[in-house]
Amino acid sequence: MKQGSKENRLPDGQSWSRVDEEGLRLFFEHISASFPERDQVVFLCIGSDRSTGDALGPLVGSMLKAQGFPNVIGTLEQPCDADKVSSVLAAYKGIGTTIVAIDACLGRAESVGLYLVRNGPLQPGEAVGQKLPRVGDYSVAVVVGAQGHKPYWIIQTTSLHYVLQMARAVVRAAARVWGGRHGKGNSPAMESFEFLDSSHE
């Protein structure tokens, strides 16, 4: 995937921008200008619970559900891996809604720990060489590791603690914009996942 040259610059057209957590919040603010209500946004959280790096999507989905977001596809209980996306997405398409696709990816070493965002779709499974239909009206690709010769191995051996921290950051940004159980502007603790991480915001 292409990275932007400057952090926290919002996407221009459908180009990719590289942002940190604050830039991710600004990107969600950009989406909320057109879709201000939580029930107008469908979060498509792509990934599998059988690989630590690829578990980013299901972790985000479960945390969003725990924060009361109504339209979430892909959780730890019901993962939506890359080859299931097209079949489950059709039921959520409708007038007045938009789809935010979220997936783990590999990128340049200097991009690890950051987020690639854009107006437009992403291609599920691209990090490991899969060729699947593009999905999403807006996209967030979370850089969980550096590109290398063995992408499956890199994704499978990514630190779960590290992936969890990045997942929590995505949910914090969404809750600050659309409101979680703690309301807009607050930093939710994600109570259902405190057993995985003892830190509190």
C-alpha positions as CSV (number, residue, x, y, z in Angstrom):
1,M,0.0,0.0,0.0
2,K,1.1,3.6,-0.5
3,Q,2.0,5.7,2.4
4,G,1.6,9.5,2.7
5,S,4.8,11.6,3.1
6,K,3.5,13.6,6.1
7,E,1.7,12.3,9.2
8,N,-1.8,13.5,10.1
9,R,-2.5,15.1,6.7
10,L,-6.0,14.0,5.8
11,P,-6.5,12.1,2.5
12,D,-6.6,14.1,-0.8
13,G,-9.0,12.3,-3.0
14,Q,-8.4,8.5,-2.7
15,S,-4.7,8.7,-1.9
16,W,-3.4,7.0,1.3
17,S,-2.3,9.2,4.2
18,R,-0.1,7.9,7.1
19,V,-1.4,9.1,10.5
20,D,-1.0,8.5,14.2
21,E,-3.9,8.1,16.7
22,E,-4.8,11.8,16.7
23,G,-4.7,11.8,12.9
24,L,-7.0,8.8,12.9
25,R,-9.5,10.8,15.1
26,L,-9.3,13.6,12.6
27,F,-10.0,11.1,9.8
28,F,-13.1,9.9,11.7
29,E,-14.2,13.5,12.2
30,H,-13.9,13.9,8.4
31,I,-16.3,11.0,7.9
32,S,-18.7,12.2,10.6
33,A,-19.2,15.5,8.8
34,S,-21.2,13.4,6.3
35,F,-22.4,10.7,8.6
36,P,-22.8,12.2,12.1
37,E,-24.8,9.4,13.7
38,R,-23.4,6.0,14.9
39,D,-26.1,4.1,13.2
40,Q,-25.1,5.6,9.8
41,V,-21.7,4.0,10.0
42,V,-20.9,0.3,9.4
43,F,-17.6,-0.8,10.7
44,L,-16.2,-3.7,8.6
45,C,-13.5,-5.3,10.7
46,I,-11.6,-7.7,8.6
47,G,-9.4,-10.5,10.0
48,S,-9.1,-13.8,11.8
49,D,-8.8,-14.8,15.4
50,R,-6.3,-17.5,14.4
51,S,-3.3,-15.2,13.7
52,T,-2.1,-12.5,16.1
53,G,-1.5,-9.8,13.6
54,D,-4.7,-10.6,11.6
55,A,-6.7,-10.5,14.9
56,L,-6.5,-6.7,14.8
57,G,-9.9,-6.5,12.9
58,P,-11.8,-8.9,15.2
59,L,-10.4,-7.2,18.3
60,V,-11.5,-3.8,17.0
61,G,-15.0,-5.2,16.2
62,S,-15.5,-6.7,19.6
63,M,-14.4,-3.5,21.3
64,L,-16.7,-1.4,19.2
65,K,-19.6,-3.8,20.0
66,A,-18.7,-3.4,23.7
67,Q,-18.9,0.4,23.3
68,G,-22.4,0.1,21.9
69,F,-21.7,0.7,18.2
70,P,-24.7,-0.9,16.4
71,N,-23.3,-1.8,13.0
72,V,-20.2,-3.9,13.3
73,I,-19.1,-6.8,11.0
74,G,-16.2,-8.9,12.3
75,T,-15.7,-9.7,16.0
76,L,-13.7,-12.3,18.0
77,E,-16.9,-14.3,18.3
78,Q,-17.8,-14.0,14.6
79,P,-14.7,-13.1,12.6
80,C,-15.0,-11.8,9.0
81,D,-11.9,-13.0,7.3
82,A,-11.0,-11.7,3.8
83,D,-12.8,-14.4,1.8
84,K,-16.1,-13.8,3.7
85,V,-16.3,-10.1,3.2
86,S,-18.4,-9.9,0.0
87,S,-21.1,-12.3,1.3
88,V,-21.7,-10.6,4.6
89,L,-21.4,-7.0,3.4
90,A,-24.5,-7.1,1.1
91,A,-26.9,-7.2,4.0
92,Y,-25.5,-3.9,5.5
93,K,-25.6,-1.8,2.4
94,G,-28.4,0.8,2.4
95,I,-29.4,4.4,1.9
96,G,-27.8,6.7,4.4
97,T,-25.0,4.4,5.6
98,T,-21.4,4.3,4.9
99,I,-18.8,1.5,5.3
100,V,-15.5,2.0,7.1
101,A,-13.2,-1.0,6.3
102,I,-10.5,-1.8,8.9
103,D,-7.8,-4.3,8.3
104,A,-4.2,-5.1,9.5
105,C,-1.5,-4.6,6.9
106,L,2.3,-4.7,6.6
107,G,4.2,-1.6,5.5
108,R,7.5,0.2,5.6
109,A,9.5,-0.2,8.9
110,E,9.0,3.5,9.7
111,S,5.2,3.1,9.3
112,V,4.8,0.3,11.9
113,G,2.5,1.4,14.6
114,L,0.8,4.0,12.4
115,Y,-2.5,4.0,10.4
116,L,-3.0,4.3,6.6
117,V,-6.3,6.1,5.9
118,R,-8.1,7.1,2.7
119,N,-11.4,8.0,1.2
120,G,-12.2,4.8,-0.8
121,P,-11.9,1.1,-0.5
122,L,-9.1,-1.2,0.6
123,Q,-8.2,-4.7,-0.7
124,P,-8.5,-7.4,2.0
125,G,-5.6,-9.8,2.2
126,E,-3.3,-7.6,0.2
127,A,-0.5,-7.9,2.8
128,V,-0.2,-11.6,2.2
129,G,-0.7,-11.5,-1.6
130,Q,-4.4,-12.3,-1.9
131,K,-6.4,-10.8,-4.8
132,L,-9.9,-10.1,-3.5
133,P,-12.5,-7.4,-4.3
134,R,-12.0,-4.0,-2.8
135,V,-14.4,-3.0,0.0
136,G,-15.4,0.1,2.0
137,D,-16.3,3.7,1.3
138,Y,-13.5,4.7,3.7
139,S,-10.5,2.7,4.8
140,V,-8.2,2.2,7.8
141,A,-5.2,-0.1,7.3
142,V,-3.3,-0.6,10.6
143,V,0.4,-1.3,10.1
144,V,1.2,-4.1,12.5
145,G,4.5,-5.1,11.0
146,A,7.2,-4.4,8.4
147,Q,7.0,-5.9,4.9
148,G,9.3,-8.9,4.4
149,H,9.8,-12.1,2.4
150,K,7.5,-14.2,4.6
151,P,4.3,-12.1,5.1
152,Y,2.2,-14.9,6.5
153,W,4.9,-15.6,9.2
154,I,5.2,-11.9,10.0
155,I,1.4,-11.5,10.5
156,Q,1.2,-14.7,12.5
157,T,4.1,-13.8,14.9
158,T,3.2,-10.2,15.6
159,S,3.0,-9.4,19.3
160,L,-0.6,-9.8,20.6
161,H,0.0,-7.0,23.2
162,Y,1.1,-4.7,20.4
163,V,-1.9,-5.5,18.2
164,L,-4.2,-5.0,21.2
165,Q,-2.8,-1.6,21.9
166,M,-3.4,-0.5,18.3
167,A,-6.9,-2.0,18.3
168,R,-7.8,0.0,21.5
169,A,-6.4,3.2,19.8
170,V,-8.8,2.7,16.8
171,V,-11.8,2.3,19.2
172,R,-10.8,5.3,21.3
173,A,-10.7,7.4,18.2
174,A,-14.1,6.2,17.0
175,A,-15.7,6.7,20.4
176,R,-14.3,10.3,20.7
177,V,-16.1,11.1,17.4
178,W,-19.3,9.2,17.5
179,G,-19.5,8.5,21.2
180,G,-19.2,5.2,23.1
181,R,-20.8,4.2,26.3
182,H,-18.8,7.0,28.0
183,G,-20.0,9.6,25.5
184,K,-18.3,11.7,22.9
185,G,-14.9,13.2,23.7
186,N,-14.1,10.7,26.4
187,S,-11.4,8.0,26.4
188,P,-13.2,4.7,27.0
189,A,-11.6,2.1,29.1
190,M,-13.0,-0.8,27.1
191,E,-14.2,-2.5,30.2
192,S,-14.8,-5.9,28.6
193,F,-11.1,-6.0,27.6
194,E,-9.4,-4.8,30.9
195,F,-8.4,-8.3,31.7
196,L,-6.1,-8.2,28.6
197,D,-4.4,-4.9,29.6
198,S,-4.3,-3.4,33.0
199,S,-3.5,0.2,31.8
200,H,-6.2,2.9,32.1
201,E,-6.5,6.1,30.1
